Amino acid sequence: MGAPIEPLLLDLAAEHADLQSLVDGRTDDELVMATPAAGWTVVDQLSHLGGFDEAATLALRDPDAFRAELARMIDAGEDPIVGYTTRGRSMSPSDVARWWATARADLLSASRAADPSVRVPWFGPDMSTMSFVTARLMETWAHGVDIADTWSAPPGSSARLRHVCHIGVGARRYSYAVNGLDLPDGDIRVALIGPDDAEWVWGTSQIDVVSGDALDFALVVTQRRHLDDTSLAISGERAREWMGIAQAFAGGAGGGRAPRSAR
């Protein structure tokens, strides 16, 4: 039952390992440095991952319990992002790191045991197990970019970016919905070059096309770079409109990053 998801879980584990290696050996002063995400420190980023990986494990193992907890938070007006951040700030940096380590290990275990035919509830729409795990990989990578940027390290770039790009393409409809806009008819052709020089293509349009470096695309759809700070080539009105609001993550419309020229 779990065989088809195993390669994806290995990629998620590798993403965890890359971020762990970036954090290993850092001092407490480095771990409380401000990241490019306004108001967030490195420890806040790790708290976010730990909290949501913990929630993801609950959603996989006990969907009804997750739905009940989500309903309770909605009724109480609680924001889980604020809750996980507050929890992390009450802990030492080393304890936060251990929290994330435990949460991510539990997530991998729960994902391996999950029934792939059952859709997983979440803070946004329910997802298949494959899409759910891909979303956790995307979020791990994106928050890892914030941490890497803090220490002037390069963003992670591997064949695993294909997962991030895939979820970014698939979230086009959501990008419009979360901004209160109607999705235009027709598709967008996305043609990217991965770190291994492989070409990754989605869509068939010859008018509306996004092409270029896969890392640039992943950075834009996770709102870690402004479109103006990339070398992506965009043609067609619908493609330009989408890339101006692209959002691969759940939640409200993100504010994105200002272009370097405006900083």
Secondary structure as GFF3:
##gff-version 3
##sequence-region A 1 263
A	DSSP	three_ten_helix	3	5	.	.	.	ID=ss1
A	DSSP	alpha_helix	6	23	.	.	.	ID=ss2
A	DSSP	alpha_helix	28	31	.	.	.	ID=ss3
A	DSSP	alpha_helix	42	61	.	.	.	ID=ss4
A	DSSP	alpha_helix	63	76	.	.	.	ID=ss5
A	DSSP	alpha_helix	80	89	.	.	.	ID=ss6
A	DSSP	alpha_helix	93	113	.	.	.	ID=ss7
A	DSSP	alpha_helix	129	150	.	.	.	ID=ss8
A	DSSP	alpha_helix	161	170	.	.	.	ID=ss9
A	DSSP	alpha_helix	172	178	.	.	.	ID=ss10
A	DSSP	beta_strand	189	193	.	.	.	ID=ss11
A	DSSP	beta_strand	199	202	.	.	.	ID=ss12
A	DSSP	beta_strand	209	213	.	.	.	ID=ss13
A	DSSP	alpha_helix	214	221	.	.	.	ID=ss14
A	DSSP	three_ten_helix	227	229	.	.	.	ID=ss15
A	DSSP	beta_strand	233	235	.	.	.	ID=ss16
A	DSSP	alpha_helix	237	245	.	.	.	ID=ss17
A	DSSP	three_ten_helix	260	262	.	.	.	ID=ss18
###
